[in-house]
Amino acid sequence: MKVLAIYGSPRKNGNSSQMLDHLVSFLPDYAKVEKLFLSEKNFSGCCATRDCKQLGYCPVQDDMQEIYKKLLWAEVIIFASSSQFSDVSVPVKKLMERTWWMKGILKNKIGAAVISGRRYMESTINTLSAFMLRHKMILGASPALAYTFTEMGEIDLDYLAFRDTEKLAQRITELYNLIYKQ
Ligand SMILES: Cc1cc2nc3c(=O)[nH]c(=O)nc-3n(C[C@H](O)[C@H](O)[C@H](O)COP(=O)(O)O)c2cc1C
């Protein structure tokens, strides 16, 4: 099971990162997990030149080039995002835009997401789910949520957050076994 865990918050060790760490710790021993911290990467959103339409790839030379390789490698892609102004964090949004040329290429990869927020997370759920479905990825469950107020470490105050994250790890494993272990 090749897993790309995408830590999408601007805060490396923040609430959504703690959720994703927890999820990863509940994946089976045979999972090979690559952790990607978007806050450490330097890349832009889509420049909308449409050059990728002719080329079949994105020609912008920044850290997305190494991220593309990781996306292609993965069988399972899991996003962690904070909810910011009712939607995904800026690094996650930039990554999404930059996958425009990849339509069809991420098809059938298993997708999942964890989201932390103070309270307004509906659009964040929708954006992440719609993104993965646009890529025809396979989703086995809704994103796991943590209601965390605003500070780091407050994930502990939401007793359902870790439980739902564990359930999501189980569901990813179930789906992986259905698809890959005939
Ligand atoms: C600029 C900004 C905007 C935010 N907007 C929202 C929001 O619209 N809805 C919400 O539920 N939480 C919002 N929050 C709170 C964060 O989502 C919350 O603190 C989250 O747990 C942070 O996750 P992180 O530690 O992984 O960054 C916002 C925080 C920041 C910094």
The ligand as a Gaussian input file, in Angstrom:
#p B3LYP/6-31G(d) Opt

LIG

0 1
 C       -6.911000      32.638000       8.369000
 C       -7.728000      31.613000       9.083000
 C       -9.034000      31.412000       8.721000
 C       -9.815000      30.471000       9.368000
 N      -11.093000      30.256000       8.951000
 C      -11.812000      29.252000       9.480000
 C      -13.083000      28.930000       8.960000
 O      -13.589000      29.552000       8.033000
 N      -13.754000      27.893000       9.500000
 C      -13.244000      27.169000      10.539000
 O      -13.887000      26.218000      10.958000
 N      -12.046000      27.451000      11.069000
 C      -11.308000      28.477000      10.565000
 N      -10.057000      28.763000      11.074000
 C       -9.554000      27.996000      12.223000
 C       -8.691000      26.815000      11.797000
 O       -9.279000      26.071000      10.782000
 C       -8.476000      25.895000      12.998000
 O       -7.747000      26.586000      13.987000
 C       -7.736000      24.631000      12.619000
 O       -7.814000      23.689000      13.667000
 C       -6.292000      24.894000      12.306000
 O       -5.699000      23.718000      11.833000
 P       -4.122000      23.589000      11.720000
 O       -3.588000      23.655000      13.130000
 O       -3.893000      22.270000      11.068000
 O       -3.656000      24.740000      10.900000
 C       -9.257000      29.708000      10.434000
 C       -7.932000      29.934000      10.817000
 C       -7.166000      30.850000      10.141000
 C       -5.733000      31.058000      10.547000

